[in-house]
Amino acid sequence: MQLIRVNPAKRMDRWYAVLTLRDLFGAWAVACFWGSRRMAYQRHRLIPCATEAEARALAERIVRAKIRRGYREAEG
């Protein structure tokens, strides 16, 4: 899921992406990517999980937390 947060008063134009995936060894993980839409700055992290259900639940919690902080789902 891709999220964005825009606040022109604070010159804020950010993006955040969350997805569940399998790593090279077949284990489940949650991948989070984020950065600024105004410049090339971006970062990421990979959070290992024991099962697919655990990975999906964690991804949903991360998305809910971002929405509470002002992010909204990106269009398109």
Helices and strands as residue ranges (DSSP letters): E 2-7, G 8-10, E 12-22, E 28-36, E 42-49, H 52-68, E 72-73
